[in-house]
Each structure stands twice: as structure tokens, then as C-alpha cells.
Amino acid sequence: MEPVVRVTDLVQKIGKRIILDGVNLEVYKGECFGLFGLRGAGKTALLHILAGIDRFRSGRVEVLGYDARKSERFKHRLGLVTQEKSLFQDLRAAENLDFLTALKNASRENCYRVIERFQLTDYLKLPVTALEAGVYQRLALACALLNEPELLLGDDLFQSIDPASRHIILRELREYLACGGTCILSFNNMDAYSKTDLYSIISRVGWLEQGRLTVYQPGEAREQWEDRLKSFAEQSGELHA
């Protein structure tokens, strides 16, 4: 089976600083791949490259069968929720949905469906700047799914959101995966990941550190993190001894 995403020897630099150092990755249809790393590890840089937003220094990136250096045809088949606020800040929630429905050439039925599924009816008349973090993320993800993308990229979807919004987003991600979608979700809090339902939908975890990507099974990633914390605690104890 051909992967939905194939990354080979990817290198990205900002100035002289190496952000991604020979990253290799394959993600397959129906998979939810977790991308873990502390702040500044390069998660956003990798997602932006996969989305076709940023160019890269060297290596090869294939998304949905297209070479990302040679074609942008994959872009209309993916959905993206960025870490930075990506909705139109001068518009209301409904106006964002209407505009992006037209921009993505999506159906009105899809628009009505995501409004219902993400429980957005009560917020449609509000400017997006007035939305709480969880509702904003629900709206952003709803907009990303308007075109029924084959690949969904989400950058820290669950950061600082309320439990109700978290439940709704997880439910919709499960539905998306059950229908054959593929997603890559980044996160920077391993403790929160390990103790919530996010753990239940992720099939593998890629750990980005010092520009390198190591892929683990979910349990292995959690064990690595716990070992790291234990090591930090022991070193701290030695320092205070």
C-alpha cells in the first residue's frame, strides 16, 4: 500500500540553524500519526512543509502521490488547522464558514453538517475574536473538514481547550478516521496525551528532537517520556544532595 505521506531525508534550515535534520516518515491511509516534540522542536515546520506552505532545503516530500516540489495539486485534498489563528479574524463564525465553503468549492450540505456536528449553531453570529479557545478550535476544524479532505494536519489542536470541546473534537476525529481519512496531529505535552483519549486514536508517535524524528508505538513513546522524567528527577536530586 502506497503511503499518503512519504518524507525522505528532509532537511530544513532557518538561517544557519538546522530545524529538520534528515527526517524520514511514512504515514498510511486511515492512520492517525502523532507528532510529539517540545516547543521549538520543528513540529510546525514539518506540518507547514507537508501542507505546501513552506519550501525546504533538501530531501523529498510526497503528499497524496504528488511531489511537493513539483506540484500543488494535493493542496485541495487536505485540511489544515494551524497553531496560529488561521480563520478570518474580521469575520463572524458564519461568515468564515460561508466564505471557506465557497473557496473550497464544498457543498452547502457539508457546511450544515459541520455546524451541527461541531455544535456551532449558537456561535454563528459571533465574531471569531469573541470565541473561547475551544469553540474557536471546533470552528477551525469544521472549516478544515468542509472539503472532506483525504489528509488532515492539526497543529496542537487540544492546547488550552475546555473538556466539552475536547470531547467533540475527539469524536469527530474518530469519525473522520473511521471513514478512511488520514491525519497527523502534533502535540507538545506528553503527560496530557498519555492521560486522555487522544492516546486512544493515535497509532504511532514520531518524536522530534534536535531535528531528528524517531518513531515509536504509543506505549513506547510514553515509556520514553517517563524514563526521561525519572532521569531529570534523579539528576535534580543529585544536584541538591
VEXTIMI-381370 format. One record per residue: residue in one letter; z, x, y of N, C-alpha, C in turn. Coordinates in steps of 0.05 Angstrom, whole numbers. Example, Ala and Ser with C-alpha at 12.3 -4.5 7.8 and 13.67 -1.06 7.14 Angstrom:
BEGIN
residuo n_pz n_px n_py ca_pz ca_px ca_py c_pz c_px c_py
a 156 264 -114 156 246 -90 156 264 -66
s 142 257 -45 143 273 -21 157 258 1
This chain:
BEGIN
residuo n_pz n_px n_py ca_pz ca_px ca_py c_pz c_px c_py
m 0 17 -24 0 0 0 0 18 25
e -18 12 43 -20 27 68 3 20 86
p 15 40 99 37 34 117 28 20 143
v 45 4 155 39 -8 180 40 13 202
v 59 32 199 62 54 218 63 80 202
r 46 99 211 47 126 198 47 146 221
v 68 162 221 72 183 241 72 210 227
t 56 229 236 54 255 223 57 277 243
d 77 294 238 82 318 254 81 313 284
l 95 292 292 94 283 320 112 301 338
v 101 311 359 115 327 379 113 314 406
q 135 311 420 135 301 447 153 318 464
k 144 325 488 159 341 507 160 328 534
i 182 333 548 184 326 576 189 352 591
g 169 362 605 171 389 616 171 409 593
k 191 425 593 194 445 571 213 435 549
r 226 412 554 245 401 535 231 386 512
i 237 394 487 225 381 464 242 356 458
i 229 332 459 243 307 453 240 300 424
l 216 302 413 210 297 385 197 322 374
d 208 331 352 201 358 341 190 356 313
g 165 348 310 154 346 283 163 322 267
v 164 299 280 173 274 267 152 264 248
n 161 256 223 145 243 203 158 217 195
l 141 196 193 152 170 188 131 151 177
e 138 135 157 121 113 147 138 88 145
v 128 66 156 141 40 155 122 20 143
y 132 4 124 114 -14 108 117 -43 115
k 97 -59 109 97 -87 114 122 -101 103
g 134 -118 120 158 -133 112 184 -117 115
e 182 -92 123 206 -76 126 218 -78 153
c 245 -76 154 259 -73 179 271 -45 179
f 260 -27 195 268 1 196 287 5 219
g 310 16 214 330 21 235 326 50 245
l 326 52 272 323 78 285 349 84 299
f 364 103 288 390 109 300 390 136 314
g 405 138 335 409 163 349 427 158 373
l 442 178 381 459 176 404 441 176 429
r 452 169 452 437 167 476 422 193 482
g 397 191 489 381 215 494 369 228 470
a 372 215 447 362 228 422 331 226 419
g 319 207 434 290 204 433 280 178 421
k 298 159 416 291 134 404 270 119 422
t 277 117 447 259 103 466 232 117 468
a 232 143 468 208 159 469 190 153 445
l 202 151 421 187 145 397 175 117 398
l 192 98 406 182 70 407 160 66 428
h 162 80 450 141 78 471 115 90 461
i 117 111 445 93 122 433 80 103 413
l 97 91 396 87 71 377 74 47 390
a 85 40 414 74 17 428 50 24 444
g 42 49 445 19 57 460 24 60 490
i 50 61 498 57 63 526 54 92 536
d 64 111 520 65 139 527 46 156 510
r 33 175 522 18 195 507 38 215 495
f 28 231 475 45 250 462 31 277 461
r 47 298 457 35 325 458 18 332 434
s 28 327 410 13 334 386 22 317 363
g 6 319 341 12 303 317 -7 279 315
r -1 261 297 -19 238 293 -1 213 290
v -10 192 303 4 166 302 -16 145 296
e -11 130 274 -28 108 266 -11 82 266
v -20 62 279 -6 37 281 -25 14 273
l -18 -1 252 -34 -23 242 -63 -14 236
g -65 11 226 -90 22 217 -106 36 239
y -96 36 263 -111 49 285 -98 75 294
d -115 95 300 -106 120 311 -98 115 340
a -73 118 347 -63 111 374 -75 128 396
r -87 151 389 -100 168 409 -128 157 416
k -140 143 396 -168 135 399 -173 106 405
s -153 89 400 -157 60 404 -131 47 413
e -135 25 429 -112 9 437 -113 -19 424
r -131 -22 404 -135 -49 393 -111 -59 378
f -92 -41 371 -68 -50 357 -49 -64 375
k -52 -61 401 -31 -70 420 -28 -100 420
h -50 -115 417 -48 -144 417 -36 -155 392
r -31 -138 372 -19 -146 347 10 -138 344
l 22 -129 366 50 -121 364 66 -135 386
g 92 -136 382 111 -146 402 131 -125 409
l 140 -125 434 158 -103 443 180 -115 460
v 204 -106 454 227 -112 472 238 -85 480
t 236 -78 506 244 -52 515 273 -52 523
q 284 -28 525 312 -25 533 316 -32 562
e 297 -24 579 297 -32 607 287 -61 609
k 295 -75 629 287 -102 633 257 -104 637
s 244 -118 618 215 -118 618 203 -145 627
l 219 -165 630 209 -191 639 203 -190 669
f 188 -209 679 182 -210 707 206 -220 723
q 218 -202 738 244 -208 750 243 -228 773
d 219 -232 784 217 -251 806 209 -279 796
l 208 -283 770 201 -309 759 225 -322 744
r 223 -348 741 243 -362 725 236 -358 695
a 255 -366 678 251 -363 649 226 -377 640
a 223 -402 648 199 -418 640 173 -405 650
e 174 -394 674 150 -382 685 142 -357 670
n 163 -342 661 157 -318 644 143 -327 618
l 154 -348 606 142 -358 581 113 -368 585
d 109 -383 607 83 -394 613 63 -371 618
f 71 -352 634 53 -330 641 46 -313 616
l 66 -307 600 61 -290 577 46 -305 555
t 50 -331 554 34 -347 535 4 -345 542
a -2 -347 567 -30 -344 576 -40 -315 572
l -23 -296 580 -31 -268 579 -37 -259 550
k -21 -269 531 -25 -262 503 -44 -280 488
n -54 -300 503 -72 -319 491 -59 -333 467
a -33 -339 470 -18 -353 450 -20 -383 454
s -13 -398 433 -15 -427 435 9 -439 449
r 6 -463 461 28 -477 473 48 -484 451
e 39 -489 427 57 -496 405 76 -473 399
n 66 -449 400 83 -425 396 104 -423 419
c 96 -429 443 114 -429 466 137 -449 462
y 130 -473 455 150 -494 450 168 -486 426
r 156 -474 406 172 -466 382 193 -445 389
v 185 -424 404 205 -403 410 227 -414 429
i 220 -432 447 240 -444 464 261 -458 447
e 252 -473 427 271 -487 410 286 -468 392
r 272 -449 380 285 -431 361 306 -413 374
f 300 -405 398 319 -387 412 338 -402 431
q 337 -429 429 356 -446 444 356 -439 474
l 332 -441 486 328 -433 513 325 -456 533
t 325 -481 522 319 -504 539 336 -506 564
d 361 -500 561 380 -503 584 377 -481 605
y 360 -461 599 358 -438 617 330 -436 630
l 312 -454 624 284 -451 633 281 -451 663
k 298 -465 678 294 -467 707 308 -444 721
l 323 -427 707 338 -406 719 320 -381 723
p 325 -367 746 311 -341 749 322 -322 728
v 306 -304 718 315 -286 696 338 -268 706
t 339 -263 732 360 -246 743 388 -260 740
a 388 -286 736 413 -301 734 422 -304 705
l 406 -295 686 413 -299 658 433 -278 648
e 452 -287 632 471 -268 619 455 -250 599
a 467 -228 592 453 -208 576 443 -219 550
g 459 -235 536 450 -246 510 427 -266 513
v 428 -283 533 406 -302 538 381 -287 546
y 384 -267 562 361 -251 571 347 -238 546
q 363 -228 527 352 -216 504 338 -236 486
r 350 -260 485 337 -282 470 310 -289 482
l 309 -290 508 284 -296 522 264 -273 518
a 273 -248 520 255 -225 517 243 -225 489
l 259 -230 469 249 -230 442 231 -254 437
a 237 -277 448 220 -301 446 192 -294 458
c 192 -281 481 166 -273 493 151 -253 475
a 165 -235 463 152 -215 446 140 -228 421
l 150 -251 413 141 -264 388 120 -285 394
l 113 -290 419 94 -311 426 68 -309 411
n 58 -284 408 32 -279 396 33 -274 366
e 56 -281 354 60 -277 325 52 -249 316
p 65 -229 327 57 -201 322 62 -193 293
e 45 -174 284 49 -163 258 71 -141 258
l 75 -129 281 95 -108 284 112 -114 308
l 138 -113 305 157 -118 326 173 -92 331
l 174 -83 356 190 -60 364 212 -69 382
g 237 -63 375 260 -72 392 278 -48 398
d 283 -44 423 299 -21 432 327 -31 441
d 347 -25 424 375 -33 429 377 -63 435
l 367 -80 417 367 -109 421 395 -120 424
f 414 -108 411 441 -120 408 462 -108 426
q 454 -93 445 473 -80 463 485 -100 482
s 512 -102 482 527 -118 501 519 -147 503
i 514 -160 479 507 -188 479 529 -204 466
d 530 -230 472 550 -247 462 545 -254 432
p 566 -262 418 563 -268 389 543 -290 383
a 541 -311 399 522 -332 394 493 -322 396
s 488 -306 417 461 -295 420 454 -276 397
r 474 -260 389 470 -242 366 463 -258 341
h 477 -279 336 471 -296 313 443 -307 314
i 434 -317 337 408 -329 340 386 -307 335
i 390 -284 347 370 -263 345 368 -253 316
l 391 -250 302 390 -241 274 377 -262 257
r 382 -287 262 369 -309 247 339 -308 250
e 330 -304 275 301 -304 280 288 -279 269
l 302 -256 269 291 -232 256 288 -236 226
r 308 -248 213 306 -254 185 281 -272 179
e 277 -292 196 254 -310 192 228 -295 196
y 228 -277 216 204 -261 222 197 -243 198
l 217 -230 186 213 -213 163 205 -229 139
a 217 -252 135 211 -269 112 182 -278 112
c 170 -280 137 143 -289 140 123 -266 139
g 133 -242 132 115 -219 128 113 -200 152
g 130 -205 173 130 -187 196 143 -160 189
t 138 -140 206 150 -114 203 163 -106 229
c 186 -94 228 199 -87 253 213 -60 252
i 215 -48 275 230 -23 279 250 -29 301
l 276 -26 294 297 -33 313 314 -8 318
s 317 0 343 334 23 349 363 13 355
f 382 31 351 410 25 358 424 52 361
n 445 52 378 460 77 383 489 76 376
n 497 54 362 525 50 355 527 46 325
m 532 67 309 533 64 280 556 47 271
d 579 48 285 602 32 277 595 2 280
a 582 -6 302 575 -34 306 554 -42 285
y 535 -25 279 515 -30 259 527 -35 232
s 546 -18 224 558 -19 198 575 -44 193
k 586 -54 215 606 -76 212 594 -103 219
t 568 -105 222 556 -131 229 533 -137 211
d 521 -161 215 499 -170 198 473 -154 203
l 472 -138 224 449 -121 228 444 -103 204
y 466 -95 191 465 -78 168 450 -91 145
s 451 -118 144 440 -133 121 410 -135 122
i 398 -131 145 368 -135 147 353 -108 148
i 367 -86 151 354 -60 153 351 -48 126
s 327 -39 119 321 -28 93 325 2 92
r 319 16 113 323 45 115 331 52 144
v 344 74 147 353 83 173 341 111 178
g 327 114 201 319 140 210 338 151 231
w 350 174 225 370 185 243 356 207 260
l 354 202 286 342 221 304 364 239 316
e 360 265 313 379 284 324 365 310 330
q 368 320 354 355 345 362 325 345 357
g 313 321 361 285 319 358 274 314 330
r 292 316 310 284 314 282 293 287 271
l 277 275 253 282 250 241 288 253 211
t 312 244 203 320 244 175 323 215 166
v 310 208 144 311 180 135 331 177 112
y 348 157 115 369 151 95 367 122 86
q 379 117 63 385 90 55 408 80 73
p 411 54 78 431 44 97 459 55 91
g 467 54 66 494 64 59 497 93 63
e 476 109 58 477 137 63 481 144 92
a 467 129 109 470 134 138 498 129 147
r 510 108 137 537 101 145 556 123 135
e 552 133 110 569 154 99 566 180 116
q 542 186 124 538 210 141 553 208 167
w 553 184 179 567 179 204 597 182 200
e 607 170 178 636 172 173 645 200 168
d 628 216 154 634 244 149 634 259 176
r 615 252 193 614 265 220 639 259 236
l 648 234 236 672 227 250 697 241 239
k 698 243 212 720 257 199 721 286 207
s 697 298 208 696 326 216 705 330 245
f 696 312 263 705 313 291 735 311 293
a 747 293 277 776 288 278 791 313 268
e 780 325 247 793 349 236 792 372 257
q 769 375 269 766 397 289 785 392 313
s 787 366 321 805 359 343 833 365 336
g 841 360 311 868 365 302 874 395 302
e 854 411 294 857 440 294 861 450 323
l 846 438 341 848 447 369 875 441 381
h 888 419 371 913 411 382 937 422 366
a 930 436 344 952 447 327 966 470 342
